[in-house]
Amino acid sequence: MMAQGAIGQDVILNSLPDSIVTLDGENQITYVNIAAEQLFFSGAKLLLGRKLETVIPFDSPLVAIVNQSRQSKTVTSEYDIMLSSPKHNGKRVDVHVSPLIEGDGDMVIQLQERSIAQKISQQLSHRGAARSVAGMASVLAHEIKNPLSGIRGSAQLLEQGISEDDRDLTQLIVQETDRICGLVDRMEVFSNNKPIVPEDINIHAVLEHVRKLAQNGFGQHVKFCEKYDPSIPSARGDKGQLIQVFLNLVKNAVEALPQKGGEVTLTTAYRHGVRVAVPGSAERMHLPLEICVIDNGEGIADDLKPHLFDPFVTTKSSGTGLGLALVAKIVGDHGGIIECDTANGNTTFRVLLPSFKG
């Protein structure tokens, strides 16, 4: 057995599924791991010493991202970049670029290949699914609630002229019609397409409000931790809707926790270089505000992750599967994105939002 600490850095980097590339101050490639060799369809011997510009398509923004990170001396991320040459078969990647701690202009690039599900979910923020539910909600409101109201009224009239034993049946009809109407009411939220009037929102005030609600209600038995970046700017959005987003995420996190030792962590951070493509245009939106809700619960099954924000998908026996779909719609309406990761025994829901520009 290999002694602890004896594993070399090449073994570690070559075990990663992500492509790792390092550059010197002149953008010459100084290292590639096995995943990077596979991504670029070239061996290390052919890649080392070459300039990055000669390896990637001429229209790729990767060089600009590297230069931006080098000048700002901060980590820069950009989602959904096309490696668009025929050689790369249209692969899309997420890019994270960072200056090396000990290096004069040396940089490290991490390239994460994106699946089709990731492209759709992150690019469109599940808006297609939300639009489908919006259409369904409109139909249900008109075609179901009206006859249900008649059924409920008829049951109440029947109740006046029947025996005590039969009243249980009429009350059951009333209760079930109320339950169905409640479900339709929840779905009608999706049909609200009014544009958001942007406000200057203190995201920490939103999170503190949510935490207090949780600690005095459904999360009384849970330990809450806050790791906030006090320097982040204000968010751009609707305060009530953002409270709804994070209250829903915190409630889901609490419900996933074990009976003992459950912990929910709320974090905020400012990500200088995070940008995402705006659907239908060449514009890339800057989303510097990162808010995370992290729990140490059971995690999420792999087969459920791609559909997590789809309507009617739930792991709860009594759930409707509309909560996370609504969260995704609201975040999308704010111009942001939401994603979910499970790693090291923690589940993280990460929301990226634009900052307020008054």
C-alpha positions in Angstrom: 0.0 0.0 0.0 1.2 3.5 -0.9 2.2 5.5 2.2 0.0 8.5 3.0 1.3 11.7 1.3 3.3 9.8 -1.2 0.9 10.2 -4.1 2.5 12.5 -6.7 0.7 15.5 -8.2 0.7 13.9 -11.7 -1.3 10.9 -10.3 -3.8 13.2 -8.6 -4.2 15.5 -11.6 -4.5 12.6 -14.1 -7.2 11.1 -11.9 -9.5 14.2 -12.3 -12.3 14.1 -14.9 -11.8 17.8 -15.7 -9.1 19.0 -18.1 -6.2 20.9 -16.4 -3.9 23.1 -18.4 -1.1 25.4 -17.1 0.4 28.3 -19.1 3.5 30.4 -18.6 3.4 34.2 -18.9 3.5 34.0 -22.7 0.5 31.6 -22.9 2.7 28.7 -23.8 1.3 25.4 -22.5 3.5 24.0 -19.7 1.3 21.1 -18.4 -1.7 19.1 -19.5 -3.4 16.2 -17.7 -4.8 13.1 -19.4 -8.3 14.6 -19.5 -6.9 17.6 -21.4 -5.1 15.4 -23.9 -8.4 13.7 -24.6 -10.3 17.0 -24.9 -7.9 18.4 -27.4 -7.3 15.1 -29.2 -3.5 15.5 -28.8 -0.9 14.0 -26.6 1.2 16.0 -24.1 4.3 15.9 -26.4 2.4 17.7 -29.1 0.7 20.2 -26.8 3.6 21.2 -24.5 5.4 24.4 -25.6 2.6 25.4 -28.0 0.8 28.7 -27.5 -2.8 28.4 -26.3 -4.0 30.4 -29.4 -2.7 27.6 -31.7 -4.7 24.9 -29.9 -8.1 26.4 -29.6 -10.4 27.7 -32.3 -9.7 31.3 -33.4 -13.1 32.6 -32.2 -12.9 31.1 -28.8 -13.1 33.6 -25.9 -10.7 31.4 -23.8 -7.6 33.6 -24.5 -9.5 36.7 -23.5 -10.6 35.0 -20.2 -7.0 34.0 -19.5 -5.8 37.6 -20.1 -8.6 39.0 -17.9 -7.7 36.7 -15.1 -4.0 37.5 -15.4 -4.6 41.2 -15.3 -7.1 41.2 -12.4 -5.1 38.5 -10.5 -8.4 36.8 -9.6 -10.3 33.6 -10.6 -12.4 34.1 -13.7 -15.1 31.8 -14.7 -17.3 31.6 -17.8 -20.0 29.0 -18.5 -20.9 27.4 -21.8 -18.0 28.1 -24.1 -18.1 26.3 -27.5 -15.0 24.5 -28.6 -16.4 25.0 -32.1 -13.9 23.5 -34.5 -14.9 20.3 -36.4 -12.1 18.6 -34.6 -13.8 19.2 -31.3 -17.2 18.2 -32.5 -18.9 21.2 -31.0 -18.1 20.4 -27.4 -19.1 23.0 -24.8 -17.2 23.6 -21.6 -17.3 25.6 -18.4 -14.0 27.4 -17.9 -12.3 28.5 -14.6 -9.0 30.3 -14.9 -6.8 31.3 -12.0 -3.3 32.8 -11.6 -0.8 30.3 -10.0 0.2 31.4 -6.5 3.9 31.1 -7.2 4.4 32.2 -10.8 5.1 35.3 -12.8 2.1 35.4 -15.0 1.6 31.6 -14.9 -2.0 30.5 -15.1 -4.0 27.3 -14.6 -7.1 26.5 -16.6 -9.8 24.1 -15.6 -12.2 22.9 -18.3 -15.4 21.1 -17.4 -17.3 19.4 -20.3 -21.0 20.1 -20.2 -23.7 17.5 -20.8 -26.8 18.3 -22.9 -28.9 18.5 -19.6 -26.4 21.0 -18.2 -26.6 23.2 -21.3 -30.3 23.3 -21.2 -30.8 23.7 -17.5 -28.1 26.3 -17.0 -28.6 28.3 -20.2 -32.4 28.6 -20.0 -32.8 28.3 -16.2 -35.6 25.8 -16.7 -37.8 28.5 -18.3 -39.2 26.0 -20.9 -40.5 23.8 -18.1 -41.9 26.8 -16.3 -43.7 28.0 -19.4 -45.3 24.6 -19.8 -46.6 24.7 -16.3 -47.8 28.3 -16.9 -49.9 27.2 -19.8 -51.2 24.2 -17.9 -52.1 26.5 -14.9 -54.1 28.8 -17.1 -56.1 25.8 -18.5 -56.6 24.3 -15.1 -57.8 27.6 -13.6 -60.6 27.9 -16.2 -61.5 24.3 -17.0 -61.2 22.7 -13.6 -61.8 25.3 -10.8 -65.2 26.4 -12.1 -66.7 22.9 -12.2 -65.0 22.1 -8.9 -66.8 25.1 -7.4 -70.1 23.7 -8.6 -69.3 20.3 -7.1 -68.4 21.8 -3.8 -71.6 23.8 -3.6 -73.7 20.9 -4.6 -72.2 18.7 -1.8 -72.9 21.4 0.8 -76.5 21.6 -0.4 -76.9 17.8 -0.1 -75.4 17.9 3.4 -78.5 19.8 4.6 -81.0 17.1 3.8 -79.1 13.8 4.5 -78.5 11.8 7.6 -75.6 12.3 10.0 -73.9 9.1 8.8 -73.9 10.2 5.1 -72.5 13.7 5.9 -69.0 12.1 6.1 -69.2 11.5 2.4 -70.3 15.1 1.5 -67.6 16.5 3.8 -65.1 14.2 2.0 -66.2 15.7 -1.3 -65.8 19.2 0.0 -62.3 18.5 1.4 -61.1 16.8 -1.8 -62.4 19.7 -4.0 -60.6 22.2 -1.7 -57.4 20.1 -2.0 -57.5 20.1 -5.8 -58.3 23.9 -5.9 -55.3 24.4 -3.6 -53.0 22.6 -6.0 -54.4 24.6 -9.0 -53.8 27.8 -7.0 -50.2 26.8 -6.4 -49.7 26.2 -10.1 -51.3 29.6 -11.0 -48.2 31.2 -9.6 -46.4 30.1 -12.7 -48.7 32.0 -15.0 -47.6 35.3 -13.4 -45.5 36.8 -16.2 -45.4 40.4 -14.9 -41.9 41.8 -15.3 -39.9 42.3 -12.1 -39.4 45.9 -11.0 -35.7 45.8 -9.9 -35.0 47.0 -6.4 -31.8 47.4 -4.5 -31.9 44.2 -2.3 -29.6 43.4 0.6 -29.2 39.7 0.1 -28.0 39.2 3.7 -31.2 40.8 5.0 -33.2 38.3 2.9 -31.2 35.3 4.2 -31.4 36.5 7.8 -35.2 36.8 7.5 -35.4 33.3 6.1 -33.2 31.9 8.8 -35.4 33.5 11.5 -38.5 32.1 10.0 -36.9 28.6 9.8 -35.5 28.7 13.3 -38.9 29.7 14.8 -40.8 27.1 12.7 -39.8 24.1 10.7 -36.1 24.3 11.5 -36.2 24.5 15.3 -34.1 21.3 15.7 -31.5 22.3 13.1 -28.1 24.0 13.5 -27.7 27.0 11.2 -24.3 28.4 10.1 -23.7 31.6 8.2 -20.6 32.3 6.1 -21.2 35.7 4.6 -19.0 38.0 2.6 -19.8 41.4 4.1 -18.4 43.2 1.0 -20.8 41.9 -1.6 -22.9 44.5 -3.4 -26.7 44.6 -3.4 -28.7 42.1 -5.5 -31.1 43.2 -8.3 -34.6 41.9 -7.9 -37.8 41.6 -5.9 -37.3 41.1 -2.2 -40.5 39.1 -1.6 -39.8 36.7 -4.4 -36.2 36.2 -3.3 -37.4 35.4 0.2 -39.7 32.8 -1.3 -36.7 31.3 -3.2 -34.5 30.9 -0.2 -37.2 29.9 2.2 -38.1 27.1 -0.2 -34.5 26.0 -0.5 -33.9 26.1 3.2 -37.1 24.1 3.9 -36.0 21.5 1.4 -32.6 21.3 3.1 -34.1 20.9 6.5 -36.4 18.1 5.3 -33.4 16.3 3.9 -31.5 16.3 7.2 -31.0 13.4 9.6 -32.8 13.4 12.9 -29.6 14.2 14.8 -26.6 16.3 13.7 -28.5 18.1 11.0 -26.8 21.3 9.8 -27.7 24.0 7.2 -25.1 26.5 6.1 -25.9 29.7 4.2 -23.0 31.3 2.3 -22.5 34.4 0.1 -19.6 35.3 -2.1 -18.7 37.7 -4.8 -17.4 36.0 -8.0 -15.6 38.6 -10.1 -15.5 36.7 -13.4 -18.7 34.6 -13.6 -20.6 35.2 -16.8 -23.2 33.2 -18.6 -24.7 33.3 -22.1 -28.1 35.1 -22.4 -30.5 32.9 -24.5 -31.2 34.3 -27.9 -28.4 36.8 -28.0 -24.6 37.1 -28.1 -24.6 38.9 -24.8 -23.1 37.4 -21.7 -24.6 38.4 -18.4 -22.4 39.1 -15.4 -23.6 37.1 -12.3 -21.2 38.0 -9.5 -23.5 37.2 -6.5 -23.2 33.6 -5.3 -25.6 32.4 -2.6 -25.5 28.8 -1.4 -27.7 26.7 0.8 -25.8 23.6 2.0 -27.1 20.7 4.0 -25.5 17.5 5.3 -28.5 15.3 4.5 -28.9 12.2 2.4 -28.1 13.9 -0.9 -29.9 13.5 -4.2 -30.1 10.4 -6.3 -28.1 10.6 -9.5 -31.1 9.7 -11.7 -33.1 12.6 -10.2 -30.5 15.3 -10.6 -31.1 16.1 -14.3 -34.8 16.5 -13.6 -34.6 18.2 -10.2 -36.2 21.5 -11.3 -38.8 20.0 -13.6 -42.4 20.3 -12.4 -43.9 17.3 -10.5 -40.5 15.8 -9.7 -40.2 15.1 -6.0 -38.8 12.6 -3.5 -41.4 13.4 -0.9 -44.3 11.1 -0.4 -46.7 14.0 0.1 -44.9 16.5 -2.2 -46.3 18.1 -5.3 -43.0 18.7 -7.0 -43.7 22.3 -7.7 -41.4 24.0 -5.2 -38.1 23.7 -7.0 -39.8 24.4 -10.3 -41.1 27.6 -8.9 -37.7 28.4 -7.5 -36.1 27.9 -10.9 -38.7 30.2 -12.5 -38.2 33.0 -10.1 -34.4 32.8 -10.3 -34.7 32.7 -14.1 -37.0 35.8 -14.0 -34.3 37.6 -12.1 -31.8 36.8 -14.8 -29.9 34.3 -12.7 -29.2 30.6 -12.7 -29.5 27.8 -10.1 -27.6 24.6 -9.9 -27.2 21.7 -7.5 -24.1 19.7 -6.5 -23.7 16.8 -4.1 -20.2 16.1 -2.9 -18.4 15.1 0.3 -21.6 14.3 2.1 -23.1 17.8 1.4 -25.8 18.9 -1.0 -25.4 22.5 -2.3 -28.0 24.6 -4.0 -26.1 27.5 -5.7 -27.9 30.6 -6.9 -26.0 33.1 -9.1 -27.6 36.6 -9.4 -26.8 39.9 -11.1 -25.9 42.8 -8.8 -27.9 45.9 -8.7 -26.9 48.7 -11.0 -28.8 51.8 -10.1 
